[in-house]
Amino acid sequence: MKKTAIIAAALALASCGGNSGSTTQTQAAAPVIPNVEVAAVQAREVPQENTYASTVQAWAVNNIMPQSGSRIRKINVEIGDYVTQGQVLAEMDRLQLRQLELQVRNDEIEYERLKGLYEEGGVSQSDFETAELGYKVRKTNYKNVKENTILKSPIDGFVTARNFDAGDMFSMGQPLFTVQQVVPVKLLVGISESEYSKVKKGDSVTLTVDALPGKTFTGRIDRLYPTIDAATHTFKAEVKVSNTNRVLRPGMYARVTVNFGSRKSVIVPDQALVKQEGTGTRFIYVLNEDQTVSYVPVTLGRHIDKEYEITDGLQEGQIIVVKGQAALKDGIKVNVL
């Protein structure tokens, strides 16, 4: 019994010593304060412009043909030729023209004879006026037939279609030629109705075309259509481009940039913006006086180089986080580097 009591006492003593050694004082881990870089929001005048897709069009398109069917005597031009106003493109059969030419010459001689007699009192006024009228009618008819026999270009431009050959019998339907004027050219641009009051005739625009990379052209708004399309909520602006070197051709795909003036807006660097996952919402962390940050959704305007225009959500002078946003949450403290 004595031996058993001694062992029990030893175990009790050992147990007391073990509890004393394992006692620890847990301390809560100190919170980590994220480091950030900040910048002050600035405001400046920002050009307001938008870019629209369009297609280059000829300034004028003329379909050239005689008024009635006739045999084509001669073709003087081919597709792709550049022609000038008044240049002869083709000649039709001249039989009717020659007959009228002889009749007009005879009428002219008779008219001059009767005129002399009338001035001397040898012919009544009514007879003279009848002869004069007949001469003028025949002369007008001759001029009309001549215009439809010797076909001339009414404009400067490129021949873009030739549908008949010399010797063919022309019949009404397709034109003999199509000539398109390309100095200048025009583009019809569909502009949002929200910009209707900002656009006026004479405003300058710039444009680029895919067919001529690296080149920029300038033009002016030549006409504004007075109605707005109810389906697209756009209105048409006709842009005139001088195209003196004739490099712009009808059918080219173009991007037209229209300037609507400027407005004073706040500007932030690209890197300050954070995109909310799962949505298209963009926000910026704003630094508060107590060194905490606030999550502020913003509305974007134009993208200019490496900066964004902010149209809503920020004010000039606010301090925003531009680096270190990955570790941030709304309302937490930060350490500004």
Salt bridges, closest charged atoms under 4 A:
GLU49 OE2 - ARG302 NH2 3.10
GLU78 OE1 - ARG162 NE 2.99
GLU91 OE1 - ARG73 NH1 2.78
GLU91 OE1 - ARG94 NH2 3.12
GLU101 OE2 - ARG105 NH2 3.10
ASP107 OD2 - ARG138 NH1 3.64
GLU110 OE2 - ARG113 NH2 2.60
GLU132 OE2 - LYS136 NZ 3.86
ASP165 OD1 - ARG162 NH1 2.56
GLU193 OE2 - HIS233 ND1 2.78
GLU195 OE1 - LYS198 NZ 3.18
ASP203 OD1 - LYS200 NZ 3.13
ASP210 OD1 - ARG255 NH1 2.41
GLU238 OE2 - ARG223 NH1 2.81
ASP270 OD2 - HIS303 NE2 3.09
GLU307 OE1 - ARG44 NH2 2.49
GLU309 OE2 - ARG263 NE 3.00
